[in-house]
Amino acid sequence: MALQTQGVSIRRMSTTVGSTGVFSTNTILWDSTSKQIKTSGVDSFIVAGFTSGMRIVSNSSNNSKIYTAAAVAATAITLYEPCVAQSSGITMTITGNKYEEIGSISGFNGPSGAANVIDITSITSTAKEKLVGLRDEGKLTLDLYLDTTSTALHRALKDDRANRTNRMFDIKFSNNSTVAGTQPLGINFDAYVTNFSITGSVDNAIKASITLEISSAIKWIEQVL
């Protein structure tokens, strides 16, 4: 079934105090059966700042995807997504980030990824020969109704453009379920704000167009039913 635009959530990594959790130790292990990140040490995931709903990244050699925390306890983070078993014993770092919805978005376009085509045809070729270059994940353009009072993220995006700050963003699609333990399809990426333009007219709301230049590979976050 086709996905609906209505209900899509486009979010930026939060920068408020307490929105990031970091845990780095040689006691971290990944349990594929229970879909958990565990620690056998005395340190606590809760004390380290992790909360449910955070997107989690890790330098684990087996688990390089983006994960989502379904629940957080002192010695275990339960994930929505499946993970690969990995034993403790080497120092691993996991980082959790909260995200905030940008809000008042009326439309979006992208990501618009592509790759260069490299022509390697020689004089002995009997047909065109080609290679594909590195993929460029392109841009994400947002159209929104400007609100700098109740929607703090609009001000934050303006400042990100001025400061040339690279941020993490994600898109949560609309194929969600009301059943506990499920989550919709999503994508995650890093981006710079390269354009923030404002338009207005008589008897109309002030609108803004924002361009996010994607600066990383896009990581898909699988739907969990």
C-alpha positions as semicolon CSV with decimal commas, in nm:
position;residue;x (nm);y (nm);z (nm)
1;M;0,000;0,000;0,000
2;A;0,127;0,348;-0,087
3;L;0,245;0,570;0,196
4;Q;0,048;0,883;0,281
5;T;0,213;1,224;0,305
6;Q;-0,023;1,316;0,586
7;G;0,139;1,204;0,911
8;V;0,502;1,224;0,796
9;S;0,730;1,371;1,063
10;I;1,054;1,551;0,967
11;R;1,283;1,609;1,264
12;R;1,615;1,768;1,358
13;M;1,849;1,642;1,629
14;S;1,773;1,820;1,955
15;T;2,038;2,044;2,107
16;T;1,864;2,111;2,438
17;V;2,037;2,010;2,760
18;G;1,985;1,641;2,838
19;S;1,900;1,541;2,481
20;T;2,212;1,328;2,425
21;G;2,333;1,012;2,596
22;V;2,686;0,871;2,560
23;F;2,815;0,541;2,696
24;S;3,169;0,415;2,627
25;T;3,312;0,105;2,798
26;N;3,441;-0,246;2,737
27;T;3,138;-0,399;2,913
28;I;2,888;-0,332;2,628
29;L;2,739;-0,635;2,454
30;W;2,465;-0,677;2,192
31;D;2,202;-0,948;2,246
32;S;2,031;-1,042;1,917
33;T;1,773;-1,264;2,088
34;S;1,630;-0,997;2,317
35;K;1,717;-0,708;2,079
36;Q;1,907;-0,534;2,359
37;I;2,227;-0,344;2,420
38;K;2,350;-0,455;2,761
39;T;2,626;-0,371;3,005
40;S;2,775;-0,595;3,270
41;G;2,944;-0,301;3,439
42;V;2,836;-0,079;3,726
43;D;2,763;0,223;3,505
44;S;2,401;0,296;3,416
45;F;2,247;0,378;3,077
46;I;1,994;0,595;3,258
47;V;2,263;0,793;3,440
48;A;2,444;0,832;3,106
49;G;2,139;1,017;2,969
50;F;1,961;0,755;2,757
51;T;1,581;0,765;2,729
52;S;1,324;0,579;2,519
53;G;1,266;0,710;2,169
54;M;1,628;0,812;2,113
55;R;1,797;0,723;1,786
56;I;2,113;0,529;1,870
57;V;2,439;0,506;1,675
58;S;2,743;0,300;1,765
59;N;3,097;0,222;1,653
60;S;3,015;-0,147;1,695
61;S;3,175;-0,348;1,413
62;N;2,858;-0,557;1,378
63;N;2,589;-0,294;1,436
64;S;2,642;0,012;1,220
65;K;2,275;0,092;1,150
66;I;2,059;0,351;1,322
67;Y;1,863;0,197;1,609
68;T;1,572;0,324;1,816
69;A;1,539;0,280;2,192
70;A;1,205;0,122;2,281
71;A;1,284;0,113;2,655
72;V;1,580;0,204;2,875
73;A;1,683;0,040;3,202
74;A;2,001;0,079;3,402
75;T;2,179;-0,216;3,240
76;A;1,984;-0,269;2,915
77;I;1,848;-0,068;2,622
78;T;1,573;-0,254;2,437
79;L;1,567;-0,179;2,066
80;Y;1,281;-0,176;1,815
81;E;1,505;-0,310;1,539
82;P;1,689;-0,644;1,524
83;C;2,061;-0,629;1,604
84;V;2,359;-0,860;1,554
85;A;2,509;-1,043;1,852
86;Q;2,841;-0,903;1,969
87;S;3,031;-0,991;2,285
88;S;3,180;-0,746;2,532
89;G;3,553;-0,715;2,590
90;I;3,648;-0,432;2,357
91;T;3,562;-0,068;2,417
92;M;3,250;0,034;2,226
93;T;3,073;0,368;2,226
94;I;2,700;0,417;2,183
95;T;2,539;0,759;2,145
96;G;2,169;0,836;2,175
97;N;2,003;1,151;2,043
98;K;1,656;1,292;2,086
99;Y;1,496;1,452;1,782
100;E;1,246;1,738;1,763
101;E;0,982;1,781;1,494
102;I;1,047;2,085;1,275
103;G;0,675;2,158;1,254
104;S;0,441;2,361;1,026
105;I;0,574;2,186;0,714
106;S;0,337;2,207;0,416
107;G;0,548;2,006;0,173
108;F;0,888;1,850;0,110
109;N;1,095;1,731;-0,184
110;G;1,379;1,483;-0,149
111;P;1,613;1,331;-0,066
112;S;1,716;1,358;-0,430
113;G;2,013;1,123;-0,451
114;A;2,204;1,047;-0,771
115;A;2,550;0,944;-0,890
116;N;2,778;1,054;-1,171
117;V;2,812;0,826;-1,471
118;I;3,176;0,788;-1,580
119;D;3,234;0,709;-1,947
120;I;3,521;0,461;-1,988
121;T;3,461;0,381;-2,355
122;S;3,781;0,308;-2,547
123;I;3,855;0,274;-2,917
124;T;3,828;-0,104;-2,885
125;S;3,483;-0,089;-2,726
126;T;3,190;-0,229;-2,921
127;A;2,940;-0,035;-2,711
128;K;2,948;0,240;-2,452
129;E;3,121;0,131;-2,131
130;K;3,046;0,307;-1,806
131;L;3,118;0,316;-1,435
132;V;2,902;0,470;-1,167
133;G;3,069;0,723;-0,939
134;L;3,014;0,788;-0,571
135;R;2,653;0,841;-0,478
136;D;2,545;1,191;-0,386
137;E;2,241;1,185;-0,158
138;G;2,136;1,527;-0,284
139;K;1,905;1,767;-0,102
140;L;1,588;1,781;0,101
141;T;1,375;2,092;0,047
142;L;1,114;2,191;0,304
143;D;0,823;2,432;0,251
144;L;0,677;2,558;0,576
145;Y;0,468;2,827;0,741
146;L;0,719;3,041;0,930
147;D;0,667;3,034;1,307
148;T;0,959;3,156;1,517
149;T;0,753;3,195;1,836
150;S;0,602;2,856;1,914
151;T;0,825;2,653;1,679
152;A;1,180;2,695;1,811
153;L;1,321;2,468;1,540
154;H;1,259;2,736;1,275
155;R;1,494;2,969;1,461
156;A;1,741;2,686;1,511
157;L;1,750;2,607;1,138
158;K;1,810;2,974;1,062
159;D;2,103;2,972;1,304
160;D;2,235;2,645;1,159
161;R;2,257;2,811;0,817
162;A;2,432;3,118;0,955
163;N;2,680;2,909;1,155
164;R;2,734;2,643;0,883
165;T;2,654;2,371;1,137
166;N;2,617;2,008;1,037
167;R;2,320;1,839;1,207
168;M;2,148;1,501;1,205
169;F;1,793;1,481;1,068
170;D;1,540;1,206;1,025
171;I;1,211;1,142;0,848
172;K;0,946;0,919;1,003
173;F;0,696;0,801;0,744
174;S;0,324;0,747;0,795
175;N;0,312;0,365;0,803
176;N;0,285;0,353;1,180
177;S;0,068;0,122;1,389
178;T;-0,121;0,181;1,711
179;V;0,017;-0,147;1,844
180;A;0,282;-0,110;2,115
181;G;0,633;-0,206;2,011
182;T;0,595;-0,097;1,648
183;Q;0,751;0,189;1,458
184;P;0,722;0,335;1,107
185;L;0,977;0,329;0,826
186;G;1,234;0,608;0,855
187;I;1,552;0,755;0,715
188;N;1,840;0,928;0,891
189;F;2,112;1,157;0,753
190;D;2,347;1,447;0,825
191;A;2,289;1,780;0,651
192;Y;2,376;2,149;0,632
193;V;2,113;2,419;0,594
194;T;2,221;2,596;0,275
195;N;1,911;2,803;0,200
196;F;1,653;2,977;0,417
197;S;1,429;3,200;0,205
198;I;1,109;3,377;0,313
199;T;0,809;3,480;0,101
200;G;0,492;3,674;0,177
201;S;0,195;3,826;-0,002
202;V;-0,128;4,011;0,070
203;D;-0,384;3,806;0,263
204;N;-0,150;3,511;0,303
205;A;0,071;3,350;0,565
206;I;0,447;3,408;0,560
207;K;0,621;3,103;0,421
208;A;0,979;2,979;0,424
209;S;1,169;2,745;0,197
210;I;1,460;2,560;0,355
211;T;1,719;2,350;0,172
212;L;1,911;2,079;0,354
213;E;2,228;1,971;0,171
214;I;2,278;1,608;0,270
215;S;2,638;1,543;0,377
216;S;2,635;1,171;0,462
217;A;2,504;0,840;0,342
218;I;2,133;0,796;0,405
219;K;2,055;0,523;0,656
220;W;1,716;0,355;0,639
221;I;1,539;0,268;0,963
222;E;1,320;-0,034;0,906
223;Q;0,954;-0,054;0,989
224;V;0,880;-0,277;1,287
225;L;0,537;-0,440;1,287
